[in-house]
């Protein structure tokens, strides 16, 4: 009975994170990460690559849930341990990976005005 309950919870949850990864990958506008925030197209230099990286991140995170689901067929205790470790360790990893993705694809603003330390300015 506990295996059935575990799978009834885990399979939709696994599918949700897989769906989120696919949604992020296929999205035309930049995918967001934080709740109640949006990423503007002006902020991102290559939206398709940015979204693909986000999608891969979520698909990799969903693997923890799928692995745990398969393990749940054999031993719910082991599956729960894998799930707990994957979730607790995965959330900080998600944050760090997303920050790296955002940093890689954000538009860098360059100052194009005159430099203050040029010889003409020093006179």
C-alpha positions as CSV (number, residue, x, y, z in Angstrom):
1,X,0.0,0.0,0.0
2,X,2.8,2.5,0.8
3,X,4.4,1.8,-2.6
4,X,1.1,2.8,-4.3
5,X,0.8,6.0,-2.3
6,X,4.4,6.8,-2.9
7,X,4.0,6.3,-6.7
8,X,0.7,8.2,-6.8
9,X,2.6,11.2,-5.4
10,X,5.9,10.8,-7.2
11,X,4.9,10.1,-10.8
12,X,2.9,13.3,-11.2
13,X,5.6,15.3,-9.4
14,X,8.3,13.8,-11.6
15,X,6.2,14.6,-14.7
16,X,5.6,18.2,-13.4
17,X,9.4,18.9,-13.2
18,X,10.0,17.2,-16.6
19,X,7.1,19.4,-18.0
20,X,8.7,22.5,-16.5
21,X,12.0,21.7,-18.2
22,X,10.3,21.2,-21.5
23,X,8.2,24.3,-21.1
24,X,11.4,26.4,-20.2
25,X,13.2,24.9,-23.2
26,X,10.5,25.7,-25.7
27,X,9.5,29.1,-24.3
28,X,9.9,32.1,-26.6
29,X,10.3,34.7,-23.9
30,X,13.0,34.3,-21.2
31,X,12.1,31.8,-18.5
32,X,12.1,33.1,-14.9
33,X,13.4,31.3,-11.9
34,X,12.3,33.3,-8.8
35,X,8.7,33.6,-7.8
36,X,6.9,36.8,-8.8
37,X,9.8,37.9,-11.0
38,X,10.2,38.2,-14.7
39,X,13.2,38.3,-16.9
40,X,13.0,40.9,-19.7
41,X,14.1,40.0,-23.2
42,X,16.3,43.1,-23.0
43,X,18.3,41.5,-20.1
44,X,19.2,38.3,-22.0
45,X,21.7,38.2,-25.0
46,X,20.5,34.9,-26.4
47,X,17.0,33.9,-25.3
48,X,16.8,30.5,-27.0
49,X,20.2,29.4,-25.4
50,X,19.2,30.9,-22.1
51,X,15.9,29.0,-22.1
52,X,17.6,25.8,-23.3
53,X,20.0,26.0,-20.3
54,X,17.1,26.6,-18.0
55,X,15.2,23.6,-19.5
56,X,18.2,21.3,-19.1
57,X,18.6,22.5,-15.5
58,X,14.9,21.5,-14.7
59,X,15.2,18.2,-16.6
60,X,18.3,17.3,-14.6
61,X,16.4,18.1,-11.4
62,X,13.5,16.0,-12.5
63,X,15.9,13.0,-12.8
64,X,16.0,12.9,-9.0
65,X,12.3,12.4,-8.8
66,X,12.2,9.8,-11.6
67,X,15.1,7.8,-10.0
68,X,13.3,7.9,-6.7
69,X,10.1,6.8,-8.3
70,X,11.8,3.7,-9.8
71,X,13.5,2.9,-6.5
72,X,10.1,3.2,-4.9
73,X,8.9,0.1,-6.8
74,X,11.5,-1.9,-4.8
75,X,12.1,-0.1,-1.5
76,X,10.1,3.0,-0.4
77,X,12.6,3.7,2.4
78,X,15.6,3.9,0.0
79,X,13.5,5.9,-2.5
80,X,12.6,8.4,0.3
81,X,16.2,8.8,1.3
82,X,17.3,9.4,-2.3
83,X,14.5,11.9,-2.7
84,X,15.3,13.7,0.5
85,X,19.0,13.9,-0.3
86,X,18.3,14.9,-3.9
87,X,15.8,17.6,-3.0
88,X,17.7,19.1,-0.1
89,X,21.0,19.1,-2.0
90,X,19.3,19.9,-5.3
91,X,17.7,23.2,-4.3
92,X,21.0,25.0,-3.5
93,X,22.4,23.5,-6.7
94,X,19.4,24.9,-8.7
95,X,20.1,28.4,-7.2
96,X,23.8,28.3,-8.1
97,X,23.2,26.9,-11.6
98,X,20.5,29.4,-12.4
99,X,22.8,32.3,-11.2
100,X,25.5,31.0,-13.6
101,X,23.0,30.7,-16.4
102,X,21.7,34.2,-15.9
103,X,25.3,35.6,-15.5
104,X,26.3,33.9,-18.8
105,X,23.4,35.2,-20.9
106,X,22.7,38.6,-19.4
107,X,23.4,41.6,-21.5
108,X,26.5,43.4,-20.2
109,X,26.3,47.1,-20.2
110,X,29.5,48.9,-21.2
111,X,30.3,52.4,-20.3
112,X,31.1,54.2,-23.6
113,X,31.8,57.7,-22.2
114,X,35.2,59.3,-22.0
115,X,37.7,57.9,-19.5
116,X,38.6,60.2,-16.7
117,X,42.2,59.1,-16.5
118,X,43.2,60.0,-20.1
119,X,46.1,62.4,-20.6
120,X,43.7,65.1,-22.0
121,X,41.5,65.0,-18.9
122,X,44.5,65.2,-16.5
123,X,45.7,68.6,-17.7
